[in-house]
Amino acid sequence: MAQPAAAHGGDNPYGLLAALEQGGTIAYATFFILVIMSAASWYVLFVKLFEQQKIINQGKRARTSFWQAANLREGASKLEKNSAYRQIVDDGILALEQHDKLTDPIDQHDWMLNSLSRSQGAITSRLSTGLALLATVGSTAPFVGLFGTVIGIYRALIKIGAAGQASIDAVAGPVGEALIMTALGLAVAVPAVLAYNWLQRRNKAIVEELARFANDLHGYMMSGGAVRPAVASRPAAATAAAGATKAGSTATGSATGTTTPGLKKV
């Protein structure tokens, strides 16, 4: 029985091809399932790394170009159209414009805070897409490999019993071939678990950076442009101070109290 396996497996009678031949159809099915799981996990890893790095680069540009703009719309125009930071700014501008259209009196601070939080939550949800697949592969791949091993050992023991050979030489070969499936399952699961933890850690850092940007944007909008983050350059800070002085004098001389400084800075 070992001769066909050896012929298919090349010079190594106990290699992978020999193990698949020994296990039969179930072994082949288990092997291809593990291959599909491995390919899917590596695909998710590279796609998510690309997406994460793209948002990280967008954040670096937002910290420099956005906060040096004269107002929100000019700053938004300096951000990439489909970037996460552009989405937060656009949602903030839209929420600020819609506040006066509300029929129920809602505090502007709370309205803006909730709007920015929803925008940030939508981005966080997109960042988490695909990570469930990595978690699933990491938790189930070892059991898929173990299933192939159990079937392989069962078939090997049946053949050994039928041949009437109970020596260690007769048992070691078929059982060793079956154990290859367990090794394959671990080879698929370990990278998936490591990738999941790594991507989760990077996602956490990105979400924290988005939260800081949203908080800075909230303070900027509520102060009419007077409050900027510490990362803004000195010229931008000077422009903000001048804008705050102008907004303060306008608010003092205004006859109505419905228009907020934040709306003027949009």
N, C-alpha and C positions, 0 to 999 in steps of 0.2 A: 504493500500500500504506500510505502514511502517513495517508491520509484517514480510514480507520476508527479508527486509533489516536488521531488528533486529535479525532475525534468523541467517543470514549470518555474521553479525557483532558482534555476541556474546552478552555480557551484555550491550554494548554501542550501542544504536540505531542510534547514530550520529557519529560513528567512521569512520575510513578510508574505511573499507569494506562496510559499509552502504552507504558512499558517492559514492563509485564505483558502487554499485548496483543501486543507485539513478540515476547516470549519464548514465548508460548503456554502450554500446560498445565504444562510443566516450570517455567516462571517463576512461575505461580500457586502451584504446589505448594511451591516453594522459599520463596516469600514467606510462605505460611501456616505453614510449619515454623519460620521465623524469628520470626513473631508468637507462636507457641506457646512457643518457647524464651524469648523476652523476657518474656512474661507469667509463665511459671514462675519465672524468676530474680527478678523483682520481687516475686512472692508470697513466695518463700523469704526474700528480704531483709527484708520487713516482719514476717513471722512470727518470724524469728530475732531481730530487733531487739526485738520485744515480749517474747519469752522472756528475752533477756539482761537487759533493763531490769527485768523482774520479779525475777530472781535478784539483781541489784544492789540493788534496794530491800529485798529480804529480808535481804541481808547487812548493810545499814545498821541495820535493826531488830534483827538478831541481836546486833550489837556492843553495843547498849544494853540491851535488855530481858533477853536470855538470861543474860548474865553477872551480872546483879543478883539473879538468883533464888537461893533458899536451897539448892536441890539440882537434880539433872539433870532429874527429872521435872517439877518446877515450871517450870524453864527451857524444857523442851520444850513445855509447854502454852502458853507465850507465843509460840511460833513457829507460823506457818501450817501447817496439816495436811499439805499436799502440797508444801511448800517443800523446796528442796535442803538447807537447813541442818537442817530438821526430820528429814529422812531420815538425815543423818549422825549426829545425836544419837540417834535411835531405834535405828539399827544399832549404835551404840556401847553403848547400854544393854543391848541384846539380847546382844551379844557378851560384855559383862561378866557378865551373869547366866548365860550358858552355859559360862563358863570352868571352873567347878567341876564341871560335868557331863561334862567330857572324860575319857575313860578313859586316854589317854596324857598324860604330864606335858609340858605346853607352857608355856613362860614367859609369864606374863600380859602382860608388856610387848610381846612379839612378837605374841601373839594379838590384842591390841587394835590394835596398829599395822597388822597385816594386814587386820583387819576394817574399820577406818576407810579404809584405802587402797582396798579393794574398793568401798566405798560411794562414795568420791570418784570412782573410775574409772567407775562406772555413770553418775554425773551428767555426767562429762566426755564420755562416749559419746553421751548424749542431746544435749548441746550441739552436737556435731559433725554431728548429723543434718541433712541438707539441703545441707550445704556442698559435698558431692561434685557435686550438680547444678549449682551455680554454677561449679565448676571445669570441668565438662564443657561447659557452655554457653560459657564464656570461651575454651575451647580449640578448640571445633568450629564455632562460629557463623561465624568468618571463612571457613572452608573451605566451609561450606554456601552462603554468599554468593558465594564464588568459583566454586562449581559452577554457580550460576545465571548468573553472568557469562560463563563459558565457553560454556554452552549458548546464551546470548543472542547472543554474538559469532558463534558458528558459524551460527546461523540468519540473522543479519544478513548475513554474508558470502555465504551461499548466495543470498539475495535480491538482493544487489548484483551477484553474478556472473550471475544469471539475467537481471537487467535490463540488464547490459552497461555499467553506470556505475561508473567507478573513480576519480572525482574526490573531492577531500577533502570536498566538501559532501555527497556521497552516502554516504561512510563515517562521517563524524563523528556524524551523528544516530543511526543504529542502534547503533553501538559505545558512544556515550555513554549510551544507554538501558540497554544491558547492564551497564555499569559501576555502575549504581545498585544492583544486587544486592550488589556488594562493599561499597558504603557501608552498606547495610542490615545486612550481616553484622557489620561493625565496630561499628555502632551498637548491636547486641545484645551483642556480646562485651565491649566496653570497660566498660559498667556492671557486667556480671557479674563481671569480674576485680576491679574496684575494690570491689564489695560483698564478694567472697570475702576479699580481704585485710583489709578493715575488720572483718568479722565474726570472722576468725581472731585479729586483734589484741585485740578485745574478749573473745573466748573465753579467750585467754591470761591476761588480767587477772582474769577471773572464776575461772579454775582456780587461779591463785595465791592469791586471796582464800579460796577453799574449802580449799586446802591449809593456809593459816595457821590457819583456824578448826579444822580437823581436828587440827592439831598442838597448838593450845591446849586443845582438848577432851581429847586424849590425856594431856597433862600434868596437867590438872585431875582426870581420873579416876584416874590412877596415884598422885596425891598425896592422894587422898581429899578433894579440894576445897581444899587448902591453896594450890595454885598457880593463879592466874588471870592472864589476859593483861593487859598494861599498859593496855588500853582500858577495863578495868573501873573503875567509879567508886570513890571512897574508901570510902563506906559498904560497898560490896560487898567491897572488899579487907579491911576490918575484920571483916566477917562471916566471910570465908574464914579469916582468922587465928585467930578464936575457934574456928571449926570444926576447924582443924588442931590447936589445943591440946587440944581435947576428944578428938579422934581419937587423938592421941598418948598421952594418959593412959589411954584405953580400951584401946589396944593394949598398953600397959605392964602393965596389971592383968589382961589376958586370959590364960586358961590355955591356949588353943589358938592355933596360928599359921596356921590355914587361912583365917580370915576376914580380908579385906583392908579397909583404910579406904575404898577406892573403892566397895565394895559398900554400905557404910553411907551413902554420899552419894547413892546412886541413889534 
